[in-house]
Amino acid sequence: MHVTHDPAATASPTIDFDTFLAVDIRVGTIVDAKPFPEARKPAWRLWIDFGPAIGVRKSSAQITENHPLETLVGQQVAAVVNFPPRQIGPVVSEVLTLGFPDADGKVVLVQPSKPVPNGGRLF
């Protein structure tokens, strides 16, 4: 699923602004997090509250190396909320939780620098 972890990789082809706006990236608060032992790669199951318009959505996130399970509830994260649901083993992931690779290629969550209302859209 990851295109590349190489920070020296060239930029993707140019897109227009309307294409960017088609990707709906919202902020939400993790309200529950559980182990996902059935996943092929280590992952957590997350329930993220995106506010009243979108509600709570589920996600599978390969963030185990940098984000211990017991620290996740209450954290705000960014996610794409308008991709179709994706079956990951026995779990349906409803949103794509976003992150960047660290120096070892392990995911670090994208998070606002201070609390913001759930459901806020990236622009």
N, C-alpha and C positions, 0 to 999 in steps of 0.2 A: 504494500500500500504506500510506503514511503518512496518518493521519487528519488531523492538523494540526501545523504547526510553531509555531503562534502561542502564546507563553507566556501570553497574556492570555485564551486560550480557557477557557470554563467547564468544570467537571469533567464526566466522563461520568456517565450514570445510575448510581444506587446498585445494587450487586450484593450478594448474601449471601456469607458466608465460604466456604461450600461451593463456590460458583462460582469464587472466587479459588483455592481449593485444587485445582481441576480443571486449572489451568494449571501445568504442571510446569516450573519454572525452576531450572536447575542451573548450577553453575560447572564450567568445563573449561579445560584448557590447550591453546593453539594449538600443534600439533606440526608443521604444515606450512602454508605460504601460497604461493599462486601467482597470477600475473596471470589475469584473466578477460576477454580481449580480445573475446570474442563477446557479452558483456553489452551491453544497450542503454545503460545508464548505467554509468559507471566503477565497477568492483567488483573485489574479490579473492575467490579461492576459498580457503576455509579448511578445515583438518582439525583438529577439536577433540577432545581426549581427555577424556571424562567419567568415567573410571575403569572398573573391571572390570564393573560391572553394566550399563552402557550402552555402553561402548566408544568408539571413534573415530567421529565423525559429520562429514559434510560440510556446509558452509554457503557460500552466496554472500552477501557483505556489501558494501554500498555505503559503505565507510569510507575510501576512497582519499585524501581530502583531509586528514584528521587523523591517519591511521595509515599511514605508509610501509611498504611490503611487508617491507623488511628488518628492521623492528622488531617484527614480530608474533609470530614463533616464540618460545615461552616465556611469553607473556602469558596471564594468566587472564581469561576473559570469562564473562558470563552469557548463557544462551540458553534458549529454550523448546524442550524436547526431545519434547513429545508432540503437536505439530501434525503433520498428514500431510505426507509429502514433497511438495515443490513443484518442478515442472519449470521451470527458468529457462534458456532457450535449450537448449544441449546438456548442461546440468548439472542433476542432481537435488539440490536443497538439502534436507537432512534435518532441520535445526534452524534456528530463527530466532535469530540472534545479535542481542542487544539493545543499544540505544544511545539517547542523547538528542541532539537537535539543538543545535548551538552557535548563537551569535548570527547566523550566516550560513545556518543551516539544514543544515549539514554534520554528519554523525553522529560522535558521540564515544562510544566503547564504554563499556558498563557493566562495571566491574571491581571486585573486592574491594579494600579498602584495604591488605590484607596477604595473603600466601599462605594458602590454605585447601585442604583435600583435594578433589581432582577428584571430581565427582559430588555434592557437597554441594547440598542443595536450599534454595532461598530460602524463608524463612518470616517 
